[in-house]
Amino acid sequence: MKKTNTQEYRLQNLSCANCAMKFEKNVQSIPTVEEVQLNFGAAKLTVKGDASIEQLCEAGAFDGIKVVPASSREEVHIPFYMKKENILAGISLLFVIAGYLMSVLQGEDHIATIGLFFIAIVIGGFTIFKDGFKNLFHFEFDMKTLMTIAVIGAVVIGEWKEGAVVVFLFAVSEALEGYSMNKARQSIRQLINIAPATALVRRNGELVELATEDVQIGDVLIVKPGQKIAMDGEIVGGMSTVNQAPITGESIPVKKAVGDEVFAGTLNEEGVLEVNVTKHVKDTTIAKIITLVEEAQAEKAPSQKFVDKFAKYYTPVIILIAIIVAIVPPLIDGDWHHWIYQGLAVLVVGCPCALVISTPVAIVTAIGNAARQGVLIKGGIHLEQLGHIQAIAFDKTGTLTKGVPEVTNILALQGTSEELLIRLVAGVEHSSQHPLAKAILNYAENASIIIEKGIDFQSVTGKGAYATVNHQQIFVGSVQWIQELTDIPKDILKEVESLQYEGKSVVVAASKTTLFGIIAIADQVRSNSRYVLQDLQSIGIKNTVMLTGDAKPTAETIAKQLHLTDIKADLLPEDKLEAMKELQEQYGFVAMVGDGVNDAPALAAASVGIAMGGAGTDTALETADVALMADDLGKLPYTIRLSRKTLRIIKENIMFALGLKILALLLIIPGWLTLWIAIFADMGATLLVVLNSLRLIRIQK
């Protein structure tokens, strides 16, 4: 069975939503094409079947749509003044001005005046009329069809000047709409250009520069200071700091050494790095981000679905109103010229362009802005739902806390100094793989304490370990085990109990005759967790809940530090799922923040699932609705602010799109609506919608 070929392409000069639908229909009509999907927000085309670029370009020739392969980084930038439609609009303007001057000198009915306005209409409206007549023949009523009817009607009733001005203003409107949509799509283009197209690779003892598509897993990249890393991989040589801001949004460069992971598109700042490639170019983190952002922009949010459904019925209603305005009043008062003119103006003002783009342009801009800040939002529906969130549930380990045990308390006894206590315990734990042992060794390293590695190390399952350090046998382990070896004073036992109630693990060190001291270890709260929760409360998230598998005393200690409103402790993954359902019954829209692995059921059940550490974990990218790429909880308030701002802007856009048109239509009552006011209302609504949406670019963390 022959496998169906699927190809992806990027589109240039795609600015009109109606033109996009027509282009998609044209491509679908190619006999060898089975299925077509056009993503207007990302200007991307997916074709299932066989079609050449020439065929696709021909399908888009009606509106000058250019088609290039998705892997191409070529961007054909035609200066504003060199675009064919803008040149024609400029020439049309010259003839409009000449026509106005001639009307002053010879009068509006003079043959020369009419001739100049006629030339202005033909030159400025050539592409409009060509598509308009085709659409009219097929009963397709888009803006060009409505404009064609309006201009021809104006000419028929002798309004040459109005027809010429309307054609010019419509051309300006189209040019500005195209410019604005390209501006909104810049976020995608910036993501595509983050990673370099070529890489310096060591092969067979030689350095060769290859296109990233030709780099294989296992190749070693040589990345010099100041260069971008071309592929995801693991450092096998060198040490440097790497600026990961393009992927994670982190402002501070991260130190990298042998064994550390690096991502395509990040900047090597200092030393030369040798990077072993671990993923193909299409599987890199930045490639996944681009794909997910484009898919997110294609997915229609609830408000967009509503607008699309509304627009479907809106245009026929406007045409019906235009016919009624043109025919009914003159049957009463007999002024056919005036009311036909008003009907034509209704056709122009009624174009749904601004309404159709009111939602997608805001969502495209917001999702692109979030991606640049290191927050991956996987769809307009999730962006909207974030704006409705009433409560947020947090996993504890790795979300509110660092997820790595750290030494918190040291109590040295019997004349033992803290440094000696750490030296003895670290000497025993040097050979242990236990997480608590690692916490003690990290503390010793950070405090520059020299460790004497113990000999004759033995681990005692469930109790601790012992070894010979500095010629004496040292036992390190639980209170119960050490009590079997030597006496522990009651005041020390009370201190241990107090520390354990705070959720800390306590390690006791002793010989068979001497108690040296105790060390408390705990998973520490992230430095910014408290500020993040305060910030969330300040923006109206009053209900913050911790869901954890830890014991209740540990959970209560963390909750007290962070001022959480509720905790649910001793939970298994399936218990977290039940807890999430209960929270949704209580609060309605509830978000869940977790690590994307153990919390998968609760993340999936939440109104919005938010995963930490998206850059390093494929699971987070796949399971969550939102991924915080830098593992930075501080991005959460920004994300909710962005979603709420987006919701406000979408509502404003719909009000602008409909409000301006309603105001213009009300001018029919006193008979003041003119064709040029109609086109200004349509153009003004479109520009207001786009410019209002572009305000989302400015929202920062």
C-alpha positions in Angstrom: 0.0 0.0 0.0 1.5 3.4 -1.1 2.1 5.8 1.8 0.5 9.2 1.4 2.9 12.1 1.1 2.4 14.9 3.6 4.3 18.2 3.1 4.3 21.5 5.1 4.8 24.9 3.6 5.0 28.5 4.9 3.0 31.2 3.2 3.9 34.8 2.4 1.6 37.7 1.7 -1.3 36.0 3.5 -3.2 38.8 5.3 -6.9 38.3 4.5 -8.9 35.7 6.3 -11.4 35.3 3.4 -8.5 35.0 0.9 -7.0 32.2 3.2 -10.3 30.3 3.0 -10.4 30.7 -0.8 -6.8 29.6 -1.2 -7.4 26.5 0.9 -10.4 25.7 -1.3 -8.2 26.2 -4.4 -5.5 23.8 -3.1 -8.2 21.2 -2.2 -9.4 21.3 -5.8 -6.0 20.1 -7.1 -6.8 16.5 -8.2 -3.7 14.9 -6.6 -4.4 16.5 -3.2 -6.3 14.5 -0.6 -6.4 16.8 2.4 -5.5 20.4 3.2 -5.1 22.3 6.4 -4.3 26.0 6.5 -3.2 27.7 9.7 -4.0 31.3 9.1 -2.5 32.5 12.4 0.9 30.9 11.7 0.7 31.3 7.9 1.4 27.6 7.4 -0.1 25.1 4.9 -0.1 21.3 5.4 -0.9 19.3 2.2 -1.6 15.5 2.2 -1.1 14.2 -1.3 1.0 15.3 -4.2 1.3 19.0 -5.3 4.2 21.0 -6.6 5.1 24.4 -5.3 4.2 25.8 -8.7 0.6 24.4 -8.4 0.3 25.8 -4.9 1.6 29.2 -6.0 -0.9 29.1 -8.8 -3.7 28.4 -6.3 -2.7 31.5 -4.4 -1.9 33.7 -7.4 -5.3 35.5 -7.1 -4.0 37.3 -4.0 -0.3 37.1 -4.5 0.2 34.4 -2.0 3.8 32.9 -2.1 4.5 29.3 -1.0 7.9 28.1 0.3 8.9 24.8 2.0 8.5 24.8 5.8 12.2 24.1 6.2 13.1 27.2 4.2 14.4 30.2 6.1 14.0 32.4 3.0 11.9 35.4 3.6 11.0 37.4 0.6 10.7 40.9 1.9 9.3 43.3 -0.7 9.5 46.9 0.4 6.2 48.6 0.9 6.7 51.0 -2.0 7.6 48.2 -4.4 4.5 46.0 -3.9 2.4 45.9 -7.0 -0.9 46.6 -5.2 0.6 49.6 -3.4 2.1 51.0 -6.7 -1.4 50.7 -8.3 -2.9 52.4 -5.2 -0.4 55.3 -5.5 -1.2 55.8 -9.2 -4.9 55.6 -8.4 -4.4 58.4 -5.8 -2.7 60.6 -8.4 -5.7 60.3 -10.7 -8.1 60.9 -7.8 -6.3 64.2 -7.0 -6.3 65.1 -10.7 -10.0 64.3 -10.9 -10.7 66.6 -7.9 -8.7 69.4 -9.5 -10.5 68.9 -12.8 -13.9 68.9 -11.0 -13.0 72.3 -9.4 -12.0 73.7 -12.8 -14.6 72.1 -15.2 -17.3 70.7 -12.9 -18.0 67.1 -11.7 -20.0 66.2 -14.9 -17.3 67.2 -17.3 -16.0 64.3 -19.5 -12.4 65.0 -18.4 -13.3 64.8 -14.7 -15.3 61.6 -15.2 -12.4 60.2 -17.3 -9.8 60.8 -14.6 -12.0 59.2 -11.9 -12.7 56.3 -14.3 -9.0 55.7 -14.7 -8.5 55.9 -10.9 -11.2 53.3 -10.4 -9.8 50.9 -13.1 -6.2 51.1 -11.9 -6.8 51.0 -8.2 -9.6 48.4 -8.4 -8.3 46.1 -11.1 -7.4 43.2 -8.7 -10.6 43.9 -6.6 -12.9 43.7 -9.6 -11.1 40.6 -11.1 -11.7 38.6 -7.9 -15.0 40.3 -7.2 -16.6 39.2 -10.5 -15.4 35.7 -10.1 -16.8 35.5 -6.6 -20.1 37.0 -7.8 -20.4 34.4 -10.5 -19.9 31.7 -7.8 -22.2 33.5 -5.3 -19.3 33.9 -2.9 -19.8 37.1 -0.9 -16.4 38.3 0.6 -15.2 41.9 0.9 -14.0 42.1 -2.7 -17.4 41.0 -3.9 -19.2 43.6 -1.8 -16.7 46.3 -2.9 -17.2 45.4 -6.6 -21.0 45.7 -6.3 -20.7 49.0 -4.4 -18.3 50.6 -6.9 -20.2 49.5 -9.9 -23.4 50.7 -8.2 -21.8 54.1 -7.5 -20.7 54.4 -11.2 -24.2 53.5 -12.4 -25.8 56.3 -10.3 -23.1 58.7 -11.4 -21.1 58.9 -8.2 -17.7 58.7 -10.0 -15.8 60.7 -7.3 -17.1 58.5 -4.5 -16.3 55.3 -6.4 -12.7 56.4 -7.0 -12.1 57.5 -3.4 -13.6 54.2 -2.1 -11.3 52.1 -4.3 -8.2 54.0 -3.1 -9.2 53.8 0.6 -9.9 50.1 0.2 -6.4 49.6 -1.3 -4.9 51.4 1.7 -7.0 49.3 4.1 -5.7 46.1 2.5 -2.1 47.3 2.6 -2.3 48.2 6.3 -4.1 45.0 7.2 -1.3 43.0 5.5 1.4 45.0 7.4 -0.4 44.5 10.7 -0.9 40.7 10.3 2.8 40.3 9.4 3.7 42.2 12.5 1.5 39.9 14.6 3.2 36.8 13.0 6.7 38.0 13.8 6.7 35.9 17.0 6.7 32.7 14.8 9.4 34.0 12.5 11.6 34.9 15.4 11.2 31.4 16.8 12.1 29.8 13.5 15.2 31.9 13.2 16.5 31.2 16.8 18.5 28.1 15.9 21.2 28.4 13.2 20.7 26.7 9.9 24.2 25.2 9.8 26.6 23.6 12.4 30.3 23.0 12.6 30.7 19.2 13.0 33.8 17.1 13.6 33.8 14.1 11.2 36.6 11.7 10.5 39.0 14.1 12.3 38.0 17.1 10.2 35.8 20.1 10.9 33.0 20.5 8.3 30.1 22.9 8.2 26.8 21.1 7.5 23.1 22.1 7.2 21.4 21.1 10.4 19.2 18.7 8.4 22.3 16.7 7.6 23.6 16.4 11.2 23.2 13.0 12.7 22.7 11.8 16.3 26.1 11.0 17.7 27.9 13.8 15.7 30.0 16.1 17.8 29.4 19.9 17.3 32.2 22.4 17.9 30.6 25.6 19.3 32.8 28.6 19.7 32.2 31.6 22.1 29.5 33.9 20.8 28.0 31.2 18.6 24.6 29.7 18.9 24.3 26.0 19.6 22.7 24.4 16.5 21.3 21.1 17.9 20.1 19.6 21.2 22.8 17.6 22.9 25.1 16.8 25.8 28.4 18.5 26.5 31.3 16.1 26.1 34.1 18.7 26.2 34.7 22.2 27.5 33.0 24.5 30.0 31.0 27.7 29.5 28.0 29.8 30.4 25.0 29.4 28.0 22.3 32.0 27.5 19.1 29.9 27.4 16.7 32.9 27.2 15.4 32.0 23.7 14.1 28.6 25.0 13.4 29.1 28.7 13.1 32.9 29.1 15.8 32.9 31.8 17.6 36.2 31.9 20.7 34.9 33.6 23.1 32.6 31.7 23.6 29.1 33.1 26.9 27.4 33.8 27.4 24.3 31.7 30.1 21.6 32.0 30.6 18.0 30.7 27.5 15.9 31.1 25.1 18.9 31.0 22.2 19.2 28.5 22.1 22.1 26.0 19.4 23.2 23.6 19.4 24.3 20.0 19.1 28.1 19.6 20.9 28.9 22.9 24.0 31.1 22.9 27.4 29.9 24.0 29.0 32.9 25.8 32.5 32.0 27.0 34.5 28.8 26.3 34.6 26.4 23.3 32.1 23.5 23.8 32.0 20.1 22.2 28.4 18.9 22.1 27.3 15.3 21.3 24.1 15.5 19.3 21.2 13.6 20.9 18.2 14.6 18.7 17.5 15.2 15.0 16.8 18.7 13.9 13.0 18.1 13.7 13.0 16.7 17.2 14.9 19.5 19.0 13.2 21.3 21.8 12.9 24.5 19.7 11.4 22.5 16.8 8.8 21.1 19.2 8.1 24.5 20.6 7.6 26.0 17.1 5.3 23.1 16.1 3.2 23.4 19.4 3.0 27.2 19.1 1.7 26.9 15.5 -0.8 24.2 16.5 -1.9 26.4 19.3 -2.5 29.3 17.0 -4.5 27.0 14.6 -6.7 25.7 17.4 -9.8 27.9 17.7 -10.7 29.3 21.1 -14.3 29.3 22.2 -14.7 33.0 21.5 -13.3 32.5 18.0 -15.7 29.7 17.3 -18.5 31.9 18.3 -17.3 34.8 16.1 -16.9 32.4 13.1 -20.4 31.1 13.6 -21.7 34.7 14.0 -19.9 35.9 10.9 -21.4 33.1 8.8 -24.9 34.6 9.3 -23.8 38.2 9.6 -22.8 38.8 5.9 -26.1 37.5 4.4 -28.0 39.6 6.9 -26.0 42.7 5.9 -26.7 42.0 2.2 -30.4 41.7 3.0 -30.3 45.0 4.9 -28.5 46.7 2.0 -31.2 45.5 -0.4 -34.0 46.7 1.9 -32.3 50.1 2.4 -31.9 50.5 -1.4 -35.5 49.5 -2.3 -38.0 50.1 0.5 -37.5 53.8 1.4 -37.6 55.0 -2.3 -41.0 53.2 -2.7 -42.2 55.6 0.0 -40.6 58.9 -0.9 -39.3 58.1 -4.5 -35.7 59.3 -4.1 -34.1 56.2 -5.7 -30.6 57.8 -6.3 -30.2 58.6 -2.6 -31.3 55.3 -1.2 -29.5 53.1 -3.7 -26.4 55.1 -2.7 -27.2 54.4 1.0 -27.6 50.7 0.2 -24.2 50.5 -1.5 -22.7 52.2 1.6 -24.3 49.5 3.8 -22.6 46.8 1.7 -19.2 48.4 2.3 -19.6 49.1 6.0 -21.0 45.6 6.5 -17.8 43.7 5.6 -17.0 41.2 8.4 -13.2 41.4 8.1 -12.6 43.1 11.4 -15.0 40.8 13.2 -13.4 37.7 11.7 -9.8 38.6 12.8 -10.9 40.1 16.2 -10.0 36.9 18.1 -7.2 35.1 16.1 -5.0 38.1 15.9 -5.1 38.6 19.7 -4.4 34.9 20.3 -1.6 34.7 17.8 0.1 37.7 19.4 -0.4 36.4 23.0 0.8 32.9 22.4 3.8 34.2 20.5 4.7 36.7 23.3 4.4 33.9 25.9 6.7 31.6 23.8 9.4 34.3 23.8 9.0 34.6 27.6 9.6 30.9 28.1 5.9 29.9 28.5 4.4 27.5 26.0 0.6 27.8 25.8 -0.8 24.9 23.7 -4.0 26.5 22.4 -6.3 29.4 22.4 -8.8 27.4 24.5 -6.2 27.1 27.3 -5.3 30.8 27.0 -8.9 31.7 27.5 -9.5 29.2 30.3 -6.5 30.6 32.2 -8.3 33.9 32.3 -11.2 32.3 34.1 -9.1 30.5 36.8 -10.6 30.8 40.3 -8.2 28.5 42.2 -4.7 26.9 41.6 -3.6 23.6 43.0 0.2 23.0 43.4 2.2 19.9 43.7 4.8 20.3 46.5 8.0 18.5 45.5 9.7 20.2 42.6 7.0 22.9 42.2 6.7 24.9 45.5 9.9 23.3 46.7 13.3 22.7 44.9 12.8 18.9 44.8 16.4 18.4 46.2 17.0 17.7 49.9 19.3 20.3 51.7 20.9 20.5 55.1 18.7 22.8 57.3 19.9 22.3 60.9 23.2 21.1 62.5 23.4 20.4 66.2 27.0 19.3 67.4 27.4 17.7 70.8 30.1 16.6 73.3 32.5 19.4 72.3 32.2 18.4 68.6 32.3 21.4 66.2 29.8 21.7 63.4 32.7 21.4 60.9 34.0 18.1 62.5 30.4 16.7 62.7 30.0 17.3 58.9 33.5 15.9 58.2 32.7 12.7 60.1 29.2 12.2 58.6 30.4 13.1 55.0 33.3 10.7 55.4 30.8 7.9 56.0 28.2 9.0 53.4 30.9 9.5 50.7 30.2 6.0 49.4 26.4 6.1 49.8 23.8 6.7 47.0 21.1 7.9 49.3 19.5 11.4 48.6 20.1 12.5 52.2 23.8 11.5 51.8 24.0 13.7 48.7 22.6 16.6 50.6 25.3 16.3 53.3 28.1 16.0 50.7 26.7 19.0 48.8 26.7 21.0 52.1 30.4 20.0 52.8 31.4 21.0 49.3 29.7 24.4 49.5 31.2 25.1 52.9 34.7 24.0 51.6 35.0 21.3 54.3 37.7 18.8 53.5 36.4 15.3 53.7 38.4 12.2 54.7 36.7 9.3 52.8 35.8 6.5 55.2 36.9 2.9 54.8 35.1 -0.4 55.3 31.8 1.2 54.4 28.7 -0.8 55.1 25.0 0.1 54.4 22.3 -1.1 56.8 19.0 -1.2 54.9 16.3 1.0 56.4 18.6 2.1 59.2 21.7 4.0 57.9 25.4 3.2 57.3 28.8 3.0 59.0 32.5 3.3 58.1 35.8 4.0 59.7 36.7 7.7 59.6 39.9 9.1 61.1 40.6 5.7 62.8 37.3 5.4 64.5 34.0 3.7 63.5 31.3 6.2 62.9 27.6 5.3 62.7 25.2 7.5 60.8 21.4 6.8 60.6 18.0 7.0 62.1 17.3 7.9 65.8 15.9 4.4 66.5 19.0 2.7 65.1 21.5 4.9 67.0 19.5 4.4 70.2 20.4 0.7 69.9 24.1 1.6 69.9 24.3 4.4 72.5 22.1 6.5 74.8 20.5 9.7 73.5 19.6 12.4 76.1 15.9 13.2 76.4 16.4 16.9 75.5 18.1 15.7 72.2 15.2 13.3 71.5 12.8 16.2 72.1 14.7 18.4 69.6 14.7 15.5 67.1 10.9 15.2 67.5 10.4 18.9 67.0 12.5 18.8 63.8 10.6 15.8 62.5 7.3 17.5 63.2 8.5 20.3 60.8 8.8 17.6 58.1 12.6 17.3 58.3 14.5 14.1 58.1 17.0 13.8 61.0 20.3 12.0 60.7 22.2 11.1 64.0 26.0 10.5 64.1 27.7 8.5 66.9 30.4 6.0 67.7 29.6 3.1 70.1 30.5 5.3 73.0 29.9 8.9 71.9 27.0 10.9 70.4 28.5 13.5 68.0 25.3 15.3 66.9 22.3 15.5 64.7 21.7 16.9 61.2 18.3 17.8 59.8 17.6 17.7 56.1 14.6 18.9 54.1 13.4 19.7 50.7 13.6 23.5 50.7 10.9 25.9 49.5 11.9 27.7 46.3 13.2 31.2 47.0 10.4 32.8 44.9 7.5 30.6 45.9 6.2 33.0 48.6 6.4 36.0 46.2 4.7 34.1 43.5 1.8 33.2 45.7 1.5 36.8 47.0 1.5 38.0 43.4 -1.2 35.5 42.5 -3.3 36.8 45.4 -2.8 40.4 44.3 -4.3 39.6 40.9 -7.3 37.9 42.4 -6.4 34.2 42.8 -7.6 33.8 46.4 -7.6 30.0 46.6 -4.2 28.3 46.5 -4.1 24.6 47.5 -1.2 22.2 47.9 -1.7 18.5 46.8 1.1 16.3 48.2 2.0 12.7 49.0 3.9 13.9 52.0 2.7 13.6 55.6 0.4 16.2 57.0 3.0 17.8 59.4 5.4 18.4 56.5 2.6 19.8 54.3 1.4 22.1 57.1 4.9 23.5 57.7 5.2 24.4 54.0 1.7 25.8 53.9 2.4 28.0 56.9 5.5 29.4 55.3 3.8 30.2 52.0 0.3 31.2 53.3 -1.5 28.6 51.2 -5.3 28.6 51.8 -5.6 24.8 51.9 -3.6 21.6 51.9 -4.4 18.0 51.0 -1.7 15.6 52.2 -0.9 11.8 52.1 -2.2 11.6 48.5 -1.4 8.9 46.0 -1.5 10.0 42.2 -5.1 8.6 42.0 -6.0 10.6 45.2 -4.7 13.8 43.6 -7.2 13.1 40.7 -10.1 12.9 43.1 -8.9 16.0 45.0 -8.8 17.9 41.7 -12.4 16.9 40.9 -13.5 18.0 44.4 -11.8 21.4 43.9 -13.5 21.9 40.5 -16.9 21.2 42.2 -16.0 23.8 44.8 -14.4 26.6 42.7 -15.2 25.9 39.0 -12.2 26.7 36.9 -9.1 25.2 38.7 -5.5 25.1 37.4 -3.0 22.4 38.4 0.8 23.1 38.6 3.0 20.0 38.7 6.1 18.3 37.2 4.2 16.7 34.3 5.1 13.1 35.4 3.7 12.0 38.7 0.9 14.6 38.5 -0.2 13.5 35.0 -3.8 12.4 36.0 -4.4 15.6 38.0 -2.9 17.8 35.2 -5.2 16.1 32.7 -8.3 16.6 34.8 -7.6 20.2 35.7 -9.2 23.1 33.7 -5.7 24.0 32.8 -2.7 21.7 33.4 0.6 23.6 33.9 3.9 21.7 33.9 7.2 22.9 35.4 10.5 22.4 33.5 9.2 22.0 30.0 12.6 22.6 28.4 14.1 19.4 29.9 11.2 17.0 29.9 9.3 15.7 26.9 6.5 14.6 29.2 5.8 18.2 30.3 5.6 19.3 26.7 3.3 16.4 25.8 0.9 16.2 28.8 0.3 19.8 30.0 -1.8 22.5 28.5 0.9 25.1 29.5 4.6 24.4 30.1 6.9 26.8 32.1 10.1 26.1 30.1 12.6 27.4 32.6 11.1 25.5 35.6 10.4 29.0 36.9 7.2 29.4 39.0 7.7 33.1 38.7 6.3 32.9 35.1 2.9 31.8 36.5 1.5 35.3 37.5 2.7 36.7 34.1 0.9 33.9 32.3 -2.4 34.6 34.1 -2.1 38.3 33.6 -1.5 37.7 29.8 -4.5 35.5 29.5 -6.8 38.0 31.3 -5.5 40.8 29.2 -6.1 38.7 26.1 -9.7 38.1 27.1 -10.2 41.8 27.7 -8.7 42.7 24.3 -10.8 40.1 22.5 -13.9 41.6 24.0 -12.7 45.1 23.1 -12.0 43.9 19.6 -15.5 42.5 19.1 -16.9 45.8 20.5 -14.7 47.9 18.1 -15.6 45.6 15.1 -19.3 45.8 15.7 -19.5 49.2 17.4 -18.0 51.2 14.5 -20.2 49.5 12.0 -23.4 50.0 14.1 -22.5 53.7 14.4 -22.0 54.0 10.7 -25.3 52.1 10.0 -27.1 54.5 12.3 -26.1 57.3 9.9 -28.5 55.9 7.4 -31.4 57.3 9.5 -30.6 60.9 8.8 -29.2 59.9 5.4 -25.6 60.9 6.3 -23.9 57.6 5.4 -21.5 58.0 2.5 -19.3 55.5 0.7 -16.1 57.0 2.1 -17.5 57.0 5.6 -18.4 53.4 5.1 -14.9 52.4 4.0 -13.4 54.4 6.8 -15.6 52.6 9.3 -14.5 49.2 7.9 -10.8 50.2 7.6 -10.9 51.8 11.1 -12.5 48.8 12.7 -9.9 46.5 11.2 -6.9 48.6 12.2 -8.3 49.2 15.7 -8.6 45.4 16.1 -5.1 44.7 14.9 -3.4 47.5 16.8 -5.3 46.8 20.0 -4.2 43.1 19.7 -0.5 44.2 19.2 -0.6 45.7 22.7 -0.2 42.2 23.9 3.4 42.2 22.6 4.4 44.7 25.3 3.3 42.5 28.3 6.4 41.3 30.1 7.0 39.2 33.2 
